[in-house]
Protein backbone atom coordinates (compact mmCIF):
# COMPACT_ATOMS: atom_id res chain seq x y z
CA UNK A 1 0.00 0.00 0.00
CA UNK A 2 1.31 3.46 -0.85
CA UNK A 3 1.95 6.07 1.79
CA UNK A 4 -1.05 8.17 2.81
CA UNK A 5 -1.51 11.13 0.51
CA UNK A 6 0.75 9.67 -2.18
CA UNK A 7 -1.99 9.90 -4.79
CA UNK A 8 -2.39 6.13 -4.93
CA UNK A 9 -5.72 4.53 -5.84
CA UNK A 10 -6.09 3.47 -2.19
CA UNK A 11 -6.03 7.05 -0.95
CA UNK A 12 -9.10 7.69 1.16
CA UNK A 13 -11.38 10.57 0.31
CA UNK A 14 -14.69 11.81 1.59
CA UNK A 15 -16.94 13.12 -1.15
CA UNK A 16 -19.59 15.70 -0.32
CA UNK A 17 -22.18 16.62 -2.96
CA UNK A 18 -24.06 19.89 -2.43
CA UNK A 19 -27.01 21.27 -4.38
CA UNK A 20 -25.80 24.32 -6.29
CA UNK A 21 -29.34 25.62 -6.82
CA UNK A 22 -29.57 26.40 -3.11
CA UNK A 23 -26.99 29.12 -3.63
CA UNK A 24 -27.62 30.25 -7.20
CA UNK A 25 -31.39 29.93 -7.70
CA UNK A 26 -32.85 29.80 -4.19
CA UNK A 27 -30.48 32.47 -2.78
CA UNK A 28 -29.46 30.64 0.37
CA UNK A 29 -26.61 32.40 2.20
CA UNK A 30 -23.22 30.82 1.50
CA UNK A 31 -22.74 30.08 5.20
CA UNK A 32 -26.00 28.13 5.33
CA UNK A 33 -24.94 26.02 2.34
CA UNK A 34 -21.53 25.32 3.88
CA UNK A 35 -23.28 24.33 7.11
CA UNK A 36 -25.31 21.72 5.23
CA UNK A 37 -22.11 20.17 3.87
CA UNK A 38 -20.60 20.12 7.36
CA UNK A 39 -23.69 18.41 8.78
CA UNK A 40 -23.62 15.72 6.07
CA UNK A 41 -19.88 15.04 6.36
CA UNK A 42 -20.05 14.78 10.15
CA UNK A 43 -23.13 12.54 10.01
CA UNK A 44 -21.52 10.18 7.46
CA UNK A 45 -18.43 9.79 9.63
CA UNK A 46 -20.56 9.26 12.73
CA UNK A 47 -22.80 6.65 11.08
CA UNK A 48 -19.78 4.70 9.80
CA UNK A 49 -17.40 5.35 12.68
CA UNK A 50 -16.54 1.67 13.15
CA UNK A 51 -15.74 1.13 9.47
CA UNK A 52 -12.03 0.39 8.87
CA UNK A 53 -11.75 3.02 6.12
CA UNK A 54 -13.35 5.64 8.36
CA UNK A 55 -10.95 4.76 11.17
CA UNK A 56 -7.94 5.01 8.84
CA UNK A 57 -9.24 8.34 7.49
CA UNK A 58 -9.58 9.72 11.01
CA UNK A 59 -6.17 8.37 12.03
CA UNK A 60 -4.64 10.51 9.26
CA UNK A 61 -6.26 13.61 10.76
CA UNK A 62 -3.83 16.16 9.36
CA UNK A 63 -4.03 14.78 5.84
CA UNK A 64 -7.78 14.20 5.45
CA UNK A 65 -8.94 14.69 1.87
CA UNK A 66 -12.43 15.87 0.96
CA UNK A 67 -13.85 16.67 -2.45
CA UNK A 68 -16.94 18.90 -2.63
CA UNK A 69 -19.00 18.46 -5.78
CA UNK A 70 -22.11 20.26 -6.98
CA UNK A 71 -25.46 18.73 -7.92
CA UNK A 72 -27.66 21.07 -9.97
CA UNK A 73 -30.90 20.39 -8.07
CA UNK A 74 -32.84 18.14 -5.72
CA UNK A 75 -33.66 15.61 -8.46
CA UNK A 76 -29.98 15.10 -9.31
CA UNK A 77 -29.06 14.74 -5.64
CA UNK A 78 -31.84 12.20 -5.03
CA UNK A 79 -30.90 10.27 -8.15
CA UNK A 80 -27.28 10.12 -6.98
CA UNK A 81 -28.39 8.90 -3.55
CA UNK A 82 -30.43 6.15 -5.21
CA UNK A 83 -27.48 5.13 -7.42
CA UNK A 84 -25.13 5.04 -4.42
CA UNK A 85 -27.61 2.91 -2.48
CA UNK A 86 -27.98 0.48 -5.40
CA UNK A 87 -24.18 0.24 -5.67
CA UNK A 88 -23.85 -0.42 -1.95
CA UNK A 89 -21.93 2.81 -1.29
CA UNK A 90 -22.44 4.05 2.26
CA UNK A 91 -23.52 7.68 2.46
CA UNK A 92 -25.76 10.09 4.31
CA UNK A 93 -28.36 12.15 2.48
CA UNK A 94 -28.72 15.28 4.61
CA UNK A 95 -32.27 16.58 4.86
CA UNK A 96 -32.73 20.00 6.42
CA UNK A 97 -35.51 20.02 8.97
CA UNK A 98 -38.16 21.11 9.68
CA UNK A 99 -38.50 22.07 6.02
CA UNK A 100 -37.65 18.49 4.91
CA UNK A 101 -35.36 19.72 2.11
CA UNK A 102 -32.63 17.38 0.83
CA UNK A 103 -29.61 19.68 0.62
CA UNK A 104 -26.52 17.51 0.19
CA UNK A 105 -25.03 14.12 0.78
CA UNK A 106 -21.71 12.83 2.02
CA UNK A 107 -20.11 9.47 1.42
CA UNK A 108 -18.26 7.70 4.17
CA UNK A 109 -14.50 7.95 3.63
CA UNK A 110 -13.51 5.42 0.97
CA UNK A 111 -10.87 4.71 -1.65
CA UNK A 112 -11.25 7.25 -4.45
CA UNK A 113 -11.18 4.65 -7.22
CA UNK A 114 -14.07 2.71 -5.67
CA UNK A 115 -16.62 5.52 -6.19
CA UNK A 116 -15.18 7.86 -8.81
CA UNK A 117 -17.23 6.30 -11.60
CA UNK A 118 -20.52 7.05 -9.79
CA UNK A 119 -19.56 10.70 -9.25
CA UNK A 120 -17.91 11.60 -12.54
CA UNK A 121 -20.83 13.65 -13.92
CA UNK A 122 -20.65 16.05 -10.96
CA UNK A 123 -18.22 18.97 -11.14
CA UNK A 124 -16.40 20.70 -8.31
CA UNK A 125 -18.75 22.91 -6.28
CA UNK A 126 -18.46 26.59 -7.22
C-alpha positions as CSV (number, residue, x, y, z in Angstrom):
1,X,0.0,0.0,0.0
2,X,1.3,3.5,-0.8
3,X,1.9,6.1,1.8
4,X,-1.1,8.2,2.8
5,X,-1.5,11.1,0.5
6,X,0.8,9.7,-2.2
7,X,-2.0,9.9,-4.8
8,X,-2.4,6.1,-4.9
9,X,-5.7,4.5,-5.8
10,X,-6.1,3.5,-2.2
11,X,-6.0,7.1,-0.9
12,X,-9.1,7.7,1.2
13,X,-11.4,10.6,0.3
14,X,-14.7,11.8,1.6
15,X,-16.9,13.1,-1.2
16,X,-19.6,15.7,-0.3
17,X,-22.2,16.6,-3.0
18,X,-24.1,19.9,-2.4
19,X,-27.0,21.3,-4.4
20,X,-25.8,24.3,-6.3
21,X,-29.3,25.6,-6.8
22,X,-29.6,26.4,-3.1
23,X,-27.0,29.1,-3.6
24,X,-27.6,30.2,-7.2
25,X,-31.4,29.9,-7.7
26,X,-32.8,29.8,-4.2
27,X,-30.5,32.5,-2.8
28,X,-29.5,30.6,0.4
29,X,-26.6,32.4,2.2
30,X,-23.2,30.8,1.5
31,X,-22.7,30.1,5.2
32,X,-26.0,28.1,5.3
33,X,-24.9,26.0,2.3
34,X,-21.5,25.3,3.9
35,X,-23.3,24.3,7.1
36,X,-25.3,21.7,5.2
37,X,-22.1,20.2,3.9
38,X,-20.6,20.1,7.4
39,X,-23.7,18.4,8.8
40,X,-23.6,15.7,6.1
41,X,-19.9,15.0,6.4
42,X,-20.1,14.8,10.2
43,X,-23.1,12.5,10.0
44,X,-21.5,10.2,7.5
45,X,-18.4,9.8,9.6
46,X,-20.6,9.3,12.7
47,X,-22.8,6.6,11.1
48,X,-19.8,4.7,9.8
49,X,-17.4,5.4,12.7
50,X,-16.5,1.7,13.2
51,X,-15.7,1.1,9.5
52,X,-12.0,0.4,8.9
53,X,-11.7,3.0,6.1
54,X,-13.4,5.6,8.4
55,X,-10.9,4.8,11.2
56,X,-7.9,5.0,8.8
57,X,-9.2,8.3,7.5
58,X,-9.6,9.7,11.0
59,X,-6.2,8.4,12.0
60,X,-4.6,10.5,9.3
61,X,-6.3,13.6,10.8
62,X,-3.8,16.2,9.4
63,X,-4.0,14.8,5.8
64,X,-7.8,14.2,5.5
65,X,-8.9,14.7,1.9
66,X,-12.4,15.9,1.0
67,X,-13.9,16.7,-2.5
68,X,-16.9,18.9,-2.6
69,X,-19.0,18.5,-5.8
70,X,-22.1,20.3,-7.0
71,X,-25.5,18.7,-7.9
72,X,-27.7,21.1,-10.0
73,X,-30.9,20.4,-8.1
74,X,-32.8,18.1,-5.7
75,X,-33.7,15.6,-8.5
76,X,-30.0,15.1,-9.3
77,X,-29.1,14.7,-5.6
78,X,-31.8,12.2,-5.0
79,X,-30.9,10.3,-8.2
80,X,-27.3,10.1,-7.0
81,X,-28.4,8.9,-3.5
82,X,-30.4,6.1,-5.2
83,X,-27.5,5.1,-7.4
84,X,-25.1,5.0,-4.4
85,X,-27.6,2.9,-2.5
86,X,-28.0,0.5,-5.4
87,X,-24.2,0.2,-5.7
88,X,-23.9,-0.4,-2.0
89,X,-21.9,2.8,-1.3
90,X,-22.4,4.0,2.3
91,X,-23.5,7.7,2.5
92,X,-25.8,10.1,4.3
93,X,-28.4,12.1,2.5
94,X,-28.7,15.3,4.6
95,X,-32.3,16.6,4.9
96,X,-32.7,20.0,6.4
97,X,-35.5,20.0,9.0
98,X,-38.2,21.1,9.7
99,X,-38.5,22.1,6.0
100,X,-37.7,18.5,4.9
101,X,-35.4,19.7,2.1
102,X,-32.6,17.4,0.8
103,X,-29.6,19.7,0.6
104,X,-26.5,17.5,0.2
105,X,-25.0,14.1,0.8
106,X,-21.7,12.8,2.0
107,X,-20.1,9.5,1.4
108,X,-18.3,7.7,4.2
109,X,-14.5,8.0,3.6
110,X,-13.5,5.4,1.0
111,X,-10.9,4.7,-1.7
112,X,-11.3,7.3,-4.5
113,X,-11.2,4.6,-7.2
114,X,-14.1,2.7,-5.7
115,X,-16.6,5.5,-6.2
116,X,-15.2,7.9,-8.8
117,X,-17.2,6.3,-11.6
118,X,-20.5,7.1,-9.8
119,X,-19.6,10.7,-9.2
120,X,-17.9,11.6,-12.5
121,X,-20.8,13.7,-13.9
122,X,-20.6,16.0,-11.0
123,X,-18.2,19.0,-11.1
124,X,-16.4,20.7,-8.3
125,X,-18.7,22.9,-6.3
126,X,-18.5,26.6,-7.2
